[in-house]
Structures are given as structure tokens and as C-alpha cells.
Amino acid sequence: MIDASKLLGVEVMTGHWEFTYGAARVQEVVNKDLAGRIEFVAQNVKTADFGDPVFKAYVMREVNGVPVAIVGQAFPYTPIANPRHFVAEWTFGIQEENLQKTVNEARARGAHAVVLLSHNGMDVDVKLASRVTGIDAILGGHTHDAVPEPLLIRNAAGTTLVTNAGSNGKFLAVLELEVRSGAVRGFRYRLLPIFANLIEPDPDMAALIRKVREPFEAKLAERLAISETLLYRRGNFNGTFDQVILDALMTLKGAEIAFSPGFRWGTTILPGQAITLEHVMDQTAITYPYVTVNELTGATIKSVLEDICDNLFNPDPYYQQGGDMVRVGGMQFTCDPTQKIGARISGMTLGGKPIEAGKRYKVASWAPVAEGVSGEPIWDVVIKYLREKKVIGPPTLNRPRLLGVSSNPGIA
């Protein structure tokens, strides 16, 4: 990805999943591999001891003769949503006050336009734009929203454009700013869909991809099973490929209940298509893939679900961490997103019987954030399950019963 990014011509970036390779590896890449080619900016990452900046907060670029400041905002909840021990000596957070100082400094240095390159997520960026002044545009990520027109967010000193260009190379956002007399006076924005099959591949990029894939091509191409249905990942509460992962955990680990993270990435499988080993890696390849099996009380299970649910549905965007609801296999429950934490989850049952607060249940899950956890990688479990099944029929989606959202059909 480093070589591909350089070949693509990326000039400035900020971070999220890069941090799951660990602080030492991130700094090695920034200081060696990216040096002189790609600027890594993140105003909100500091050392835990003295609060010193770890990366550059922003860079200045001259675009068509106009000085532009590009400020970085890394994913603020990295130590919560991902393993804290990967970045134990760094702090993150939104860092509003420091961001305002950074913007003011860039303006004082002569920036006629200030752009925030953000991995906050759309809702967080909207709130941020209403509270921090001097930012002309926020080009955001994390929540994978494809925003066709920027939101115009008013604040104490003017207006900030907030947008998000989807994910996985599906769109290219093109923002043109009209700058006159030292300030932005207008803009033009286009969200261009990328029809990859209609675009002739760049020869150099195609050659790099072939070189990187060649040692693993045969293994990745192994056909594990045939899908009789559409297998997808995206959905607030579950997806058909998520259900396959849950079924694999419960079947091979002998668990009554399974949890799978609400990740949003992975290739969709069409009906009649072979599921290859590469497809499984698309869905599961992270740096902490370990499967764990634990006995949890009913009270603990409810607490876990309430905590994750609050990450999604807290009315204050600054308490939302993005991602989707944890996928749950085996047990049924009711969810009311309009309630407060502690009252959103109810009606938990297993096999038609109520989950008991003091009773222990065998629960399989993966992607643990605690330090020192090891185990079988999730991809090995799913690969074995698919090889044994050979044919994957339409899975029965285990979704919660939703309350209080009848006017919002998209929430399911």
C-alpha cells in the first residue's frame, strides 16, 4: 500500500487503521518510506507524557498560486476502538482547542484557504465545523458516507463545507475553491463515481499490483465454497457475510452465542459465485484477528451490547465512534436506539428462553482489543467452515427487533 500510494501520487494523508501496525512501525513508515513524498499530518496525536506533537499538524501547499493549509485529523477514538497497547504512549481525541490554534497559526502564516483532512466521521465533522472557525472545507472519511453535495455548516466566523467521499475507491471527490482577496469566495464540488471496469488500468500501477500479488496468487485463488445468495457486509446490525462469520464461530467453537465486529469492508459475493480464500481475507484481515471463547454472564452480555450501541446512537456526535453495531449470533434481542445507555437493549433470549443475568453462556468472538490475547486467527475458522460446507445457502440473518425507529427505515 505504501508503494501504491506513492505511485498513485498521494501528497498528504492522515491515519486510522495504520495505527494498528503499532507506533514504531507507523513512525518508521512516516520517517523513511513516506519522507519527501507523502506528508502524514495529525494535529490531534500527542505524546502521553508531555503532550508533544507526534506528527506535523499541517502542511502548506501552493495550489495555482494560492497558499493552502492542509490540516490533519487522525481517527480520534483509536485507543478505544482499536487496541490501546498498539499506541500506548500516544493520546488522540478530537482536540478542538489545539485544532483552533493550528488553524489560526496557518492563517497567520498566510494561508488563504484551510482544509481539514479528517478521519472523524461525518457526524463528528459536522459538529466540529460548527465549533471551530477558520476552516473552509472538511474532507472527511471513516463513516464511508458518499455525500453528493457538501453540507454548509455555519459557525461563529463563517461557513465550513463538510463532505465525505465514500470508501474503497468507489468515488473521487473533486473540490474547487474560488479564492479572491485572500479568502474563499465560492466553490464547486463534484462526487465522481469510479467505474473501474471502464477505465484502462495504469500500466505502472498494474505492474506493481501483479508484482505484489504474484507470490500469493495461487493460494488466494483457492475456491472454498459456492454461494447461492448475495453475501454482503454493510448493514447497521448485520449482513449476510457477517452471518456466515457468526455461523462459523458458533459451529466450530461450539458456542451458544457469537459476536463479530461491525466492520464495513469486504468484497460482496454474487449468487453463484465462488467464495475464494482471498474473499475471506477481504473480510477478516486485521492485525489482531484472534478468536476468543469465554463464558460471560447475561448481565455482562447486556453491558457489552449497551456500550457498543451507545457508540452508534449517542445523540452527541462526539461520543459516536463510527462503525456499525456488533453482529450477534445465536441470541435474539430488542434494541431501541432512541433510549439512553442502559435502556436500549432488552428482551434478550436464547433458544426462546430469556437470558438470565447471573447465568454464564459460552460466547465466541474475534478482534480482541485487550493486550496479551492470542488464539486462532478468524480467517482460519471461516476458511475451515467454508471448506466443510462447500455450498452456502441464504443465511438466516439474526437481526434485533427495533423499537422507536419506524419513521427511519434506513436504520436497519
Summary of the structure (lengths in Angstrom):
residues: 412
radius of gyration: 22.7
end to end distance: 33.4
largest distance: 69.8
contacts: 1247
relative contact order: 0.11
helix: 32%
strand: 30%
